[in-house]
Amino acid sequence: MIKRYGFNHPMQTLGFFPNLNFTMIGKFFAFIIAFFGFIILIVMLVQIPIELIERRKVKEIIKNNYYKTIEGRIESFSPAYNRDQPNESFEISGVKFSYSEFDDIYGYSKTSIHGGIIDSTGQYLRISYYFMDGQNIICKIEGNKIH
């Protein structure tokens, strides 16, 4: 459109900046926007296979029973309070668990302030979990909210 019809900026018609080529400035900004859009597209296309590989790993762990199960009472429960303190953590028989609703994991991450199952110290649960990326990730919880 700019190439075909041209572009006269109102500042030029008033006599300000008569030597600036506003057509070239418009093309430059169009190029910048297209360039950043292309970069975002590439990042998204690279991220999709990473997500699929991660999901496939977790499905294989659960399908082949490569997870551990622990049963007992929750100890050292530390609830999530708000966005400033989003992590919730606890232990069962010395095994530590930590999660947040903002984590990008394939496992349990619902905190107690948003209706999660795990909500207090002393609660008796049976938890199936696997170890990935330096943390224990919960894949199954058996128990109830009544203690």
N, CA, C and O atoms as a DFTB+ gen file, in Angstrom:
588 C
 N C O
     1  1       0.825      -1.184       0.000
     2  2       0.000       0.000       0.000
     3  2       0.874       1.255       0.000
     4  3       0.630       2.193      -0.759
     5  1       1.897       1.262       0.862
     6  2       2.755       2.447       0.948
     7  2       3.467       2.664      -0.372
     8  3       3.587       3.797      -0.840
     9  1       3.942       1.579      -0.977
    10  2       4.683       1.704      -2.236
    11  2       3.775       2.216      -3.360
    12  3       4.203       3.034      -4.174
    13  1       2.553       1.752      -3.408
    14  2       1.650       2.113      -4.499
    15  2       1.101       3.538      -4.362
    16  3       1.116       4.308      -5.322
    17  1       0.625       3.879      -3.178
    18  2      -0.051       5.153      -3.000
    19  2       0.808       6.239      -2.351
    20  3       0.461       7.420      -2.385
    21  1       1.935       5.826      -1.760
    22  2       2.774       6.800      -1.091
    23  2       2.198       7.161       0.260
    24  3       1.108       6.721       0.623
    25  1       2.939       7.965       1.002
    26  2       2.492       8.323       2.337
    27  2       3.013       9.708       2.656
    28  3       4.224       9.916       2.726
    29  1       2.130      10.639       2.848
    30  2       2.517      11.978       3.273
    31  2       2.086      12.158       4.708
    32  3       0.898      12.149       5.028
    33  1       3.048      12.318       5.543
    34  2       2.782      12.501       6.957
    35  2       2.225      13.900       7.174
    36  3       2.645      14.839       6.498
    37  1       1.290      14.059       8.100
    38  2       0.730      15.391       8.364
    39  2       1.789      16.424       8.746
    40  3       1.614      17.612       8.476
    41  1       2.869      15.991       9.361
    42  2       3.934      16.923       9.735
    43  2       4.602      17.508       8.492
    44  3       5.062      18.649       8.520
    45  1       4.659      16.735       7.396
    46  2       5.260      17.237       6.168
    47  2       4.355      18.278       5.503
    48  3       4.839      19.264       4.947
    49  1       3.060      18.054       5.564
    50  2       2.148      19.025       4.948
    51  2       2.154      20.351       5.703
    52  3       1.845      21.395       5.130
    53  1       2.507      20.309       6.994
    54  2       2.603      21.542       7.772
    55  2       3.974      22.200       7.647
    56  3       4.194      23.291       8.174
    57  1       4.901      21.534       6.945
    58  2       6.216      22.116       6.742
    59  2       7.278      21.638       7.701
    60  3       8.426      22.073       7.613
    61  1       6.920      20.739       8.632
    62  2       7.909      20.182       9.557
    63  2       8.557      18.957       8.928
    64  3       7.893      18.195       8.225
    65  1       9.821      18.766       9.169
    66  2      10.575      17.615       8.681
    67  2      10.377      17.371       7.183
    68  3      10.004      16.263       6.796
    69  1      10.611      18.354       6.346
    70  2      10.339      18.174       4.922
    71  2      11.271      17.173       4.244
    72  3      10.923      16.641       3.190
    73  1      12.443      16.902       4.814
    74  2      13.403      16.019       4.151
    75  2      13.309      14.567       4.611
    76  3      13.996      13.705       4.062
    77  1      12.466      14.279       5.613
    78  2      12.344      12.896       6.070
    79  2      11.481      12.101       5.107
    80  3      10.461      12.581       4.612
    81  1      11.915      10.877       4.855
    82  2      11.175       9.989       3.976
    83  2      10.323       9.061       4.846
    84  3      10.800       8.020       5.297
    85  1       9.070       9.438       5.079
    86  2       8.203       8.674       5.956
    87  2       7.823       7.330       5.348
    88  3       7.445       6.414       6.079
    89  1       7.914       7.192       4.039
    90  2       7.662       5.906       3.399
    91  2       8.715       4.900       3.823
    92  3       8.389       3.753       4.129
    93  1       9.963       5.311       3.844
    94  2      11.048       4.414       4.256
    95  2      10.942       4.082       5.751
    96  3      11.223       2.954       6.156
    97  1      10.544       5.042       6.554
    98  2      10.377       4.786       7.991
    99  2       9.259       3.760       8.201
   100  3       9.400       2.864       9.034
   101  1       8.157       3.877       7.465
   102  2       7.060       2.909       7.557
   103  2       7.498       1.521       7.141
   104  3       7.138       0.535       7.785
   105  1       8.278       1.432       6.060
   106  2       8.796       0.132       5.612
   107  2       9.738      -0.471       6.651
   108  3       9.724      -1.679       6.885
   109  1      10.557       0.380       7.272
   110  2      11.494      -0.099       8.282
   111  2      10.747      -0.717       9.466
   112  3      11.103      -1.804       9.921
   113  1       9.713      -0.033       9.970
   114  2       8.960      -0.570      11.094
   115  2       8.181      -1.826      10.703
   116  3       8.023      -2.729      11.525
   117  1       7.696      -1.899       9.475
   118  2       7.017      -3.106       9.005
   119  2       8.007      -4.275       8.973
   120  3       7.654      -5.400       9.327
   121  1       9.243      -4.006       8.549
   122  2      10.274      -5.042       8.528
   123  2      10.594      -5.516       9.949
   124  3      10.724      -6.716      10.190
   125  1      10.721      -4.576      10.885
   126  2      11.035      -4.934      12.275
   127  2       9.930      -5.815      12.861
   128  3      10.222      -6.821      13.508
   129  1       8.684      -5.453      12.644
   130  2       7.561      -6.246      13.159
   131  2       7.552      -7.641      12.539
   132  3       7.350      -8.626      13.249
   133  1       7.769      -7.743      11.224
   134  2       7.808      -9.042      10.557
   135  2       8.978      -9.887      11.073
   136  3       8.832     -11.095      11.261
   137  1      10.117      -9.267      11.298
   138  2      11.299      -9.982      11.787
   139  2      11.041     -10.588      13.165
   140  3      11.329     -11.764      13.385
   141  1      10.501      -9.795      14.096
   142  2      10.220     -10.321      15.424
   143  2       9.114     -11.375      15.397
   144  3       9.152     -12.323      16.182
   145  1       8.144     -11.227      14.518
   146  2       7.117     -12.248      14.351
   147  2       7.708     -13.564      13.873
   148  3       7.297     -14.632      14.325
   149  1       8.666     -13.493      12.966
   150  2       9.345     -14.685      12.461
   151  2      10.143     -15.362      13.577
   152  3      10.126     -16.588      13.693
   153  1      10.834     -14.580      14.392
   154  2      11.610     -15.131      15.512
   155  2      10.676     -15.842      16.499
   156  3      10.992     -16.937      16.965
   157  1       9.547     -15.238      16.817
   158  2       8.583     -15.861      17.733
   159  2       8.045     -17.162      17.146
   160  3       7.877     -18.139      17.875
   161  1       7.775     -17.192      15.855
   162  2       7.306     -18.405      15.191
   163  2       8.341     -19.521      15.294
   164  3       7.986     -20.663      15.584
   165  1       9.600     -19.212      15.062
   166  2      10.666     -20.215      15.159
   167  2      10.752     -20.773      16.576
   168  3      10.871     -21.985      16.756
   169  1      10.692     -19.904      17.583
   170  2      10.766     -20.352      18.976
   171  2       9.599     -21.283      19.292
   172  3       9.786     -22.304      19.953
   173  1       8.414     -20.946      18.833
   174  2       7.250     -21.787      19.088
   175  2       7.375     -23.141      18.393
   176  3       7.007     -24.165      18.969
   177  1       7.887     -23.156      17.168
   178  2       8.041     -24.415      16.442
   179  2       9.099     -25.313      17.071
   180  3       9.005     -26.536      16.968
   181  1      10.089     -24.737      17.711
   182  2      11.095     -25.529      18.416
   183  2      10.535     -26.052      19.734
   184  3      10.883     -27.157      20.151
   185  1       9.684     -25.291      20.390
   186  2       9.141     -25.672      21.692
   187  2       8.160     -26.839      21.597
   188  3       8.086     -27.643      22.527
   189  1       7.418     -26.955      20.522
   190  2       6.406     -28.010      20.384
   191  2       7.018     -29.406      20.493
   192  3       6.507     -30.213      21.270
   193  1       8.099     -29.742      19.748
   194  2       8.677     -31.086      19.900
   195  2       9.232     -31.343      21.304
   196  3       9.175     -32.472      21.790
   197  1       9.763     -30.318      21.956
   198  2      10.270     -30.491      23.318
   199  2       9.139     -30.898      24.254
   200  3       9.309     -31.799      25.075
   201  1       7.987     -30.244      24.137
   202  2       6.822     -30.586      24.955
   203  2       6.341     -32.015      24.669
   204  3       5.988     -32.745      25.595
   205  1       6.325     -32.411      23.403
   206  2       5.872     -33.756      23.041
   207  2       6.821     -34.822      23.584
   208  3       6.367     -35.869      24.046
   209  1       8.118     -34.576      23.534
   210  2       9.101     -35.528      24.068
   211  2       8.928     -35.660      25.578
   212  3       8.960     -36.768      26.113
   213  1       8.748     -34.545      26.258
   214  2       8.557     -34.565      27.712
   215  2       7.297     -35.353      28.085
   216  3       7.321     -36.174      29.003
   217  1       6.224     -35.105      27.386
   218  2       4.969     -35.805      27.659
   219  2       5.121     -37.309      27.404
   220  3       4.594     -38.122      28.163
   221  1       5.834     -37.676      26.346
   222  2       6.046     -39.088      26.021
   223  2       6.852     -39.784      27.122
   224  3       6.563     -40.928      27.470
   225  1       7.868     -39.093      27.674
   226  2       8.668     -39.659      28.770
   227  2       7.792     -39.969      29.973
   228  3       7.904     -41.041      30.567
   229  1       6.922     -39.036      30.332
   230  2       6.058     -39.224      31.502
   231  2       5.072     -40.364      31.257
   232  3       4.833     -41.172      32.154
   233  1       4.505     -40.441      30.072
   234  2       3.575     -41.542      29.763
   235  2       4.285     -42.892      29.862
   236  3       3.704     -43.869      30.335
   237  1       5.537     -42.946      29.417
   238  2       6.304     -44.188      29.490
   239  2       6.602     -44.561      30.943
   240  3       6.526     -45.735      31.306
   241  1       6.934     -43.590      31.761
   242  2       7.195     -43.843      33.188
   243  2       5.962     -44.447      33.850
   244  3       6.068     -45.431      34.582
   245  1       4.801     -43.866      33.596
   246  2       3.565     -44.346      34.223
   247  2       3.134     -45.687      33.641
   248  3       2.710     -46.571      34.385
   249  1       3.236     -45.853      32.322
   250  2       2.815     -47.094      31.662
   251  2       3.649     -48.283      32.129
   252  3       3.112     -49.369      32.345
   253  1       4.957     -48.087      32.286
   254  2       5.857     -49.178      32.652
   255  2       6.115     -49.281      34.158
   256  3       6.992     -50.026      34.596
   257  1       5.341     -48.526      34.946
   258  2       5.468     -48.542      36.409
   259  2       6.892     -48.229      36.878
   260  3       7.408     -48.889      37.780
   261  1       7.522     -47.228      36.269
   262  2       8.858     -46.795      36.681
   263  2       8.777     -45.715      37.755
   264  3       9.666     -44.870      37.862
   265  1       7.728     -45.746      38.533
   266  2       7.573     -44.762      39.594
   267  2       7.638     -45.465      40.941
   268  3       7.491     -46.684      41.026
   269  1       7.856     -44.692      41.982
   270  2       7.923     -45.218      43.344
   271  2       6.641     -44.848      44.067
   272  3       5.955     -43.898      43.690
   273  1       6.327     -45.597      45.099
   274  2       5.145     -45.312      45.908
   275  2       5.563     -45.224      47.362
   276  3       6.343     -46.040      47.854
   277  1       5.037     -44.230      48.034
   278  2       5.323     -44.033      49.459
   279  2       4.006     -43.774      50.173
   280  3       3.086     -43.169      49.621
   281  1       3.935     -44.244      51.409
   282  2       2.703     -44.117      52.171
   283  2       3.041     -43.631      53.574
   284  3       4.016     -44.073      54.182
   285  1       2.227     -42.723      54.070
   286  2       2.460     -42.235      55.419
   287  2       1.768     -40.912      55.683
   288  3       0.948     -40.441      54.895
   289  1       2.127     -40.327      56.823
   290  2       1.545     -39.043      57.216
   291  2       2.422     -37.899      56.717
   292  3       3.650     -37.989      56.707
   293  1       1.763     -36.831      56.308
   294  2       2.473     -35.644      55.814
   295  2       3.172     -34.959      56.980
   296  3       2.592     -34.752      58.046
   297  1       4.421     -34.616      56.747
   298  2       5.226     -33.902      57.736
   299  2       5.698     -32.595      57.121
   300  3       5.853     -32.510      55.903
   301  1       5.924     -31.606      57.915
   302  2       6.510     -30.312      57.499
   303  2       5.765     -29.683      56.327
   304  3       6.379     -29.213      55.370
   305  1       4.452     -29.678      56.411
   306  2       3.666     -29.083      55.317
   307  2       3.832     -27.567      55.311
   308  3       3.649     -26.909      56.335
   309  1       4.177     -27.025      54.154
   310  2       4.327     -25.576      53.987
   311  2       3.442     -25.147      52.820
   312  3       3.800     -25.377      51.665
   313  1       2.288     -24.526      53.100
   314  2       1.350     -24.181      52.024
   315  2       1.806     -22.994      51.189
   316  3       2.632     -22.185      51.612
   317  1       1.245     -22.921      49.999
   318  2       1.450     -21.745      49.145
   319  2       0.537     -20.649      49.671
   320  3      -0.612     -20.913      50.026
   321  1       1.036     -19.432      49.723
   322  2       0.234     -18.335      50.273
   323  2      -0.344     -17.421      49.205
   324  3      -1.506     -17.022      49.290
   325  1       0.453     -17.090      48.206
   326  2       0.009     -16.180      47.145
   327  2       1.028     -16.243      46.007
   328  3       1.865     -17.145      45.972
   329  1       0.961     -15.288      45.077
   330  2       1.903     -15.284      43.952
   331  2       3.346     -15.040      44.391
   332  3       4.283     -15.442      43.702
   333  1       3.524     -14.378      45.543
   334  2       4.875     -14.135      46.041
   335  2       5.492     -15.401      46.624
   336  3       6.711     -15.567      46.588
   337  1       4.665     -16.292      47.158
   338  2       5.121     -17.564      47.724
   339  2       4.257     -18.672      47.124
   340  3       3.396     -19.218      47.814
   341  1       4.479     -19.022      45.815
   342  2       3.593     -19.970      45.144
   343  2       3.907     -21.441      45.397
   344  3       3.090     -22.301      45.067
   345  1       5.072     -21.755      45.975
   346  2       5.456     -23.152      46.171
   347  2       4.824     -23.742      47.421
   348  3       4.709     -23.090      48.459
   349  1       4.418     -24.996      47.286
   350  2       3.897     -25.753      48.406
   351  2       4.826     -26.946      48.579
   352  3       5.252     -27.543      47.589
   353  1       5.147     -27.304      49.817
   354  2       6.069     -28.414      50.025
   355  2       5.671     -29.214      51.261
   356  3       4.980     -28.719      52.151
   357  1       6.130     -30.475      51.291
   358  2       5.893     -31.358      52.421
   359  2       6.823     -32.557      52.302
   360  3       7.527     -32.722      51.306
   361  1       6.811     -33.386      53.334
   362  2       7.596     -34.624      53.348
   363  2       6.706     -35.771      53.791
   364  3       5.759     -35.594      54.556
   365  1       7.036     -36.945      53.292
   366  2       6.442     -38.181      53.791
   367  2       7.596     -39.153      53.988
   368  3       8.276     -39.512      53.026
   369  1       7.822     -39.576      55.213
   370  2       8.891     -40.519      55.553
   371  2      10.246     -40.098      54.981
   372  3      11.000     -40.937      54.491
   373  1      10.551     -38.817      55.043
   374  2      11.842     -38.309      54.593
   375  2      11.935     -37.992      53.110
   376  3      12.955     -37.467      52.665
   377  1      10.894     -38.297      52.325
   378  2      10.885     -37.970      50.896
   379  2      10.238     -36.601      50.728
   380  3       9.096     -36.391      51.136
   381  1      10.971     -35.678      50.129
   382  2      10.489     -34.302      50.002
   383  2       9.787     -34.084      48.665
   384  3      10.212     -34.590      47.626
   385  1       8.704     -33.319      48.723
   386  2       7.937     -32.939      47.539
   387  2       7.748     -31.430      47.549
   388  3       7.517     -30.829      48.598
   389  1       7.847     -30.834      46.392
   390  2       7.619     -29.395      46.244
   391  2       6.997     -29.156      44.882
   392  3       7.437     -29.734      43.888
   393  1       5.979     -28.309      44.826
   394  2       5.294     -28.023      43.570
   395  2       4.622     -26.668      43.640
   396  3       4.474     -26.079      44.710
   397  1       4.224     -26.191      42.488
   398  2       3.526     -24.918      42.367
   399  2       2.604     -25.007      41.167
   400  3       2.867     -25.753      40.224
   401  1       1.531     -24.250      41.204
   402  2       0.627     -24.231      40.051
   403  2       1.260     -23.541      38.853
   404  3       0.756     -23.644      37.735
   405  1       2.349     -22.847      39.081
   406  2       3.033     -22.148      37.995
   407  2       4.148     -22.988      37.385
   408  3       4.790     -22.553      36.430
   409  1       4.394     -24.203      37.928
   410  2       5.416     -25.089      37.376
   411  2       4.946     -25.649      36.050
   412  3       3.753     -25.862      35.833
   413  1       5.892     -25.880      35.178
   414  2       5.587     -26.469      33.873
   415  2       5.999     -27.935      33.907
   416  3       6.974     -28.331      33.268
   417  1       5.243     -28.744      34.666
   418  2       5.548     -30.157      34.819
   419  2       4.309     -30.978      34.489
   420  3       3.190     -30.467      34.477
   421  1       4.533     -32.273      34.219
   422  2       3.427     -33.195      34.020
   423  2       3.280     -34.003      35.299
   424  3       3.810     -35.107      35.421
   425  1       2.556     -33.435      36.243
   426  2       2.336     -34.068      37.526
   427  2       1.403     -33.218      38.356
   428  3       0.913     -32.184      37.902
   429  1       1.162     -33.659      39.570
   430  2       0.254     -32.942      40.466
   431  2       0.860     -31.601      40.853
   432  3       2.029     -31.521      41.229
   433  1       0.049     -30.544      40.758
   434  2       0.559     -29.215      41.115
   435  2      -0.524     -28.294      41.681
   436  3      -0.323     -27.081      41.742
   437  1      -1.651     -28.840      42.090
   438  2      -2.731     -28.004      42.615
   439  2      -2.500     -27.708      44.094
   440  3      -2.453     -28.626      44.913
   441  1      -2.359     -26.447      44.431
   442  2      -2.052     -26.060      45.809
   443  2      -3.310     -26.060      46.680
   444  3      -4.433     -26.053      46.174
   445  1      -3.098     -26.067      47.996
   446  2      -4.217     -26.139      48.934
   447  2      -5.106     -24.901      48.879
   448  3      -6.309     -25.005      49.116
   449  1      -4.542     -23.727      48.571
   450  2      -5.379     -22.518      48.514
   451  2      -6.332     -22.521      47.326
   452  3      -7.266     -21.722      47.270
   453  1      -6.092     -23.430      46.370
   454  2      -6.992     -23.565      45.229
   455  2      -7.712     -24.911      45.223
   456  3      -8.114     -25.403      44.169
   457  1      -7.871     -25.501      46.408
   458  2      -8.665     -26.726      46.531
   459  2      -7.897     -28.014      46.339
   460  3      -8.507     -29.042      46.046
   461  1      -6.585     -28.003      46.491
   462  2      -5.786     -29.201      46.331
   463  2      -6.065     -30.245      47.400
   464  3      -6.588     -29.919      48.466
   465  1      -5.721     -31.489      47.123
   466  2      -5.972     -32.600      48.041
   467  2      -5.084     -32.489      49.279
   468  3      -5.533     -32.743      50.397
   469  1      -3.832     -32.111      49.077
   470  2      -2.879     -32.031      50.171
   471  2      -3.067     -30.691      50.863
   472  3      -2.855     -29.638      50.263
   473  1      -3.473     -30.737      52.152
   474  2      -3.792     -29.462      52.801
   475  2      -3.350     -29.318      54.252
   476  3      -3.610     -28.283      54.867
   477  1      -2.681     -30.339      54.823
   478  2      -2.251     -30.151      56.213
   479  2      -1.231     -31.208      56.643
   480  3      -1.127     -32.278      56.044
   481  1      -0.498     -30.882      57.680
   482  2       0.412     -31.834      58.308
   483  2      -0.429     -32.883      59.016
   484  3      -1.460     -32.559      59.605
   485  1       0.003     -34.141      58.963
   486  2      -0.716     -35.221      59.630
   487  2      -1.675     -35.968      58.726
   488  3      -2.175     -37.027      59.105
   489  1      -1.937     -35.459      57.573
   490  2      -2.842     -36.111      56.626
   491  2      -2.184     -37.407      56.135
   492  3      -1.000     -37.407      55.798
   493  1      -2.938     -38.501      56.091
   494  2      -2.407     -39.797      55.668
   495  2      -2.694     -40.004      54.183
   496  3      -3.847     -39.990      53.752
   497  1      -1.621     -40.198      53.406
   498  2      -1.760     -40.371      51.962
   499  2      -0.820     -41.452      51.448
   500  3       0.176     -41.795      52.085
   501  1      -1.162     -41.970      50.298
   502  2      -0.277     -42.858      49.535
   503  2       0.019     -42.134      48.227
   504  3      -0.896     -41.818      47.466
   505  1       1.300     -41.872      47.965
   506  2       1.687     -41.067      46.817
   507  2       2.606     -41.864      45.899
   508  3       3.592     -42.455      46.340
   509  1       2.264     -41.868      44.617
   510  2       3.138     -42.440      43.589
   511  2       3.846     -41.275      42.928
   512  3       3.220     -40.270      42.591
   513  1       5.163     -41.410      42.740
   514  2       5.951     -40.301      42.216
   515  2       7.125     -40.817      41.398
   516  3       7.508     -41.983      41.494
   517  1       7.680     -39.930      40.600
   518  2       8.903     -40.233      39.852
   519  2       9.862     -39.064      40.026
   520  3       9.452     -37.946      40.338
   521  1      11.131     -39.336      39.820
   522  2      12.179     -38.327      39.978
   523  2      12.602     -37.835      38.603
   524  3      13.030     -38.624      37.761
   525  1      12.478     -36.504      38.372
   526  2      12.885     -35.931      37.093
   527  2      13.343     -34.494      37.321
   528  3      12.724     -33.743      38.074
   529  1      14.418     -34.132      36.669
   530  2      14.958     -32.768      36.727
   531  2      15.192     -32.288      38.157
   532  3      14.923     -31.132      38.485
   533  1      15.693     -33.180      39.001
   534  2      16.070     -32.782      40.346
   535  2      14.944     -32.682      41.354
   536  3      15.149     -32.158      42.449
   537  1      13.760     -33.169      41.018
   538  2      12.661     -33.106      41.983
   539  2      11.754     -34.317      41.866
   540  3      11.687     -34.971      40.825
   541  1      11.055     -34.598      42.961
   542  2      10.066     -35.673      42.981
   543  2       8.751     -35.116      42.461
   544  3       8.231     -34.131      42.984
   545  1       8.218     -35.755      41.428
   546  2       6.984     -35.280      40.799
   547  2       5.869     -36.283      41.079
   548  3       6.004     -37.473      40.797
   549  1       4.783     -35.793      41.628
   550  2       3.660     -36.638      42.018
   551  2       2.828     -36.994      40.791
   552  3       2.398     -36.118      40.041
   553  1       2.604     -38.319      40.594
   554  2       1.757     -38.728      39.470
   555  2       0.440     -39.349      39.936
   556  3      -0.487     -39.489      39.138
   557  1       0.344     -39.727      41.225
   558  2      -0.906     -40.303      41.719
   559  2      -0.992     -40.103      43.220
   560  3      -0.009     -40.285      43.938
   561  1      -2.171     -39.728      43.689
   562  2      -2.414     -39.536      45.123
   563  2      -3.628     -40.367      45.519
   564  3      -4.682     -40.292      44.887
   565  1      -3.462     -41.167      46.582
   566  2      -4.575     -41.936      47.121
   567  2      -4.784     -41.491      48.558
   568  3      -3.842     -41.440      49.349
   569  1      -5.989     -41.181      48.877
   570  2      -6.334     -40.688      50.209
   571  2      -7.528     -39.783      50.086
   572  3      -8.125     -39.672      49.015
   573  1      -7.882     -39.135      51.173
   574  2      -8.995     -38.208      51.110
   575  2      -8.714     -37.012      52.004
   576  3      -7.729     -36.992      52.742
   577  1      -9.577     -36.030      51.934
   578  2      -9.383     -34.802      52.702
   579  2      -9.828     -34.943      54.160
   580  3      -9.581     -34.049      54.970
   581  1     -10.473     -36.043      54.495
   582  2     -10.918     -36.262      55.864
   583  2      -9.759     -36.874      56.646
   584  3      -9.214     -37.901      56.241
   585  1      -9.379     -36.255      57.758
   586  2      -8.274     -36.795      58.539
   587  2      -8.734     -37.125      59.929
   588  3      -7.942     -37.596      60.746
